[in-house]
């Protein structure tokens, strides 16, 4: 009998692993279970559908169930929800919501692609229907239906992570009055506070009412209550981060790691042999802090899923880890970050120096040049590049990849100065802003020695 | 008496070294000699002045002589031409074209920032006034005056390096009928032929008449003669590459290197102690081919000049070398390259595999996404990334920096797959095109093993 791979979750974590396994093993029987209405989609695109830049949610689908069936011979079962995993018997208990029945599905290999869900702190009224999280396309469909129905004029965003800020912009674009309430003393805590200030200014220029030091305390219909006052809201979006959907794994006795994400080895195998995990439900390893982290991003998901799929398909692959790269465009402002912020480095016990420079995205005389601010964080004494943050306008943020590669390679800021980066007037000043920042960071390292 | 640094050449190679030396040594006396009318300018911007995107040549000046005098206390002497160097006496013979006199200027340190000039092959009529090279702002001023005067309708570009192609576009933008005659069987020989074909197609879509296998044989007033026929020309631009201005150095007995560029050590010192060189006049070391090369680019110039200046100022710095990164935007098409092309790798004795992929600059569903083609060249067996080439539309080419850093770090294409590159729908597909190309290149390496 053919080996059977069962995949729990029809989005990238599970399905990219499945297609990769199929490439290597033609005989594998593959069954994929998805409890919702969509497979393999770009959740990162949801804010652009809400804001109107992308026409509808179907645009975000990378592969439909039928495409998986036809191209990869994957038996995709929609509206099928995994309820329990029996590791001893090697079976998944599945609730088939179509036929309203429960089956027990045997597996040889199992991929947990269960994803994550928006964090919903235990606050009064958090489960009221006007409070939306945005993670899956089903979430997004609910949100859009609600927004269309009530023709919302007042929106409150709670929290200022990537999704929160992107949704703030999206609702301004829809014509709503948007208030952002953030419990910390800065937006976007993945940035240092000085860089976050530039993002906040961009939000405010765009018309978002930003309230710092204002943690949400309660939700009443039509109102968000904070310590600093109440804010009228036809609709609330939660942007407080995500928590891994790891309960199914935990209940089966599979080991969890940081922030209750599913612990995996370098081949993406969980503590149970033959059970693999990839994506937002599982742990990563941070190459700079050398600590396990939970980072829920599509890039990491796809890379982990590829590794899991190669291993399931009989190959050998390991996932080296992440450096925490992320990029977004908010209110005409581009934001990129990678590695450790000053605060994260401090938490990891690393002593740092930093440098921050202002430059332009193109040659200063070239039409369309835009401002860019680059901050680099380097380790004291060694000068090793630990992190980078970029805030700027069009053409700024994708430069973060220069730092991402340099950090991965263990370069010092002194080495980064002389990397042969590309230059022509439509693309950069003769010293790319990242190299200019490296020069200043190298001086800071030298002075601190 | 103060030590005296004499700088020959008022553009970046000399002047960036001088300002760097000044930062470290307040007491240094610095004299800079420039035979032309401008100091420290962006020659790379000349095509954009010709094409009209930048208003005038003065926009390209980074620092004027007065700014150097005031900010860096550099005694800049315009219209002063170095005629000979006496290494034994430690003096430069200088022709002062303002006062029509010759002086002998003693130096303790000397920087050769003499630059390069357009290659003018020994062909009949090459010195006719309608045949222009474009290297200095003085060249550009001559060209612009000529173009304005004759209201040129027919322009022939000879050669298809960066400058040639950029000037072709610029003259189309001015309304001229432009023919490009190229001796080889492809444009832009820094690319492999398959990628060059994409550039040629872009030129042709833009209206440039491209003639391959058509080396220029002679110039007669109003005509460029090739083996394949004659082309009418009100004005001709040479784009055949450059030759280093190294005669002054050679006549003084200073050692030359590859293609008659000035040989330098890792500190940018020539074979003569206390005589330094930086920029288009001197040699670089190619980190991939491990051979000396002559690469005339502003980025390299500025990095070499910084190193020379630190050493002159009493510090210690070395220039590690180049990986041959270059980028340009031609006829709405962006072109980037770094490392070795397949042909260059072959010439360096390296066996390769390659991969080429088509993708988009943004998520496929995101408005404004543009096509991008990425080609990677990897060493057989080891999988080490040797080179990358990118041709695409807006947002494509600056990604070449990802490969430039990876090559500098000695990464394999397998390692490049898992680098944590940035992703958000406005910036990239979830697999950045460079990572997608790395996946395909890794498969090619594995298959060839």
Interface residues (C-beta under 8 A of the other chain):
Chain A: X12 X42 X44 X45 X48 X53 X54 X59 X60 X162 X297 X298 X299 X300 X302 X303 X306 X319 X320 X322 X323 X324 X325 X326 X327 X328 X329 X334 X336 X338 X363 X365 X366 X367 X395 X397 X398 X399 X400 X401 X402 X404 X405 X406 X408 X409 X410 X411 X415 X417 X418 X419 X420 X421 X422 X423 X424 X425 X426 X427 X428 X430 X431 X432 X439
Chain B: X12 X42 X44 X45 X48 X53 X54 X59 X60 X162 X297 X298 X299 X300 X302 X303 X306 X319 X320 X322 X323 X324 X325 X326 X327 X328 X329 X334 X336 X338 X363 X365 X366 X367 X395 X397 X398 X399 X400 X401 X402 X404 X405 X406 X408 X409 X410 X411 X415 X417 X418 X419 X420 X421 X422 X423 X424 X425 X426 X427 X428 X430 X431 X432 X439
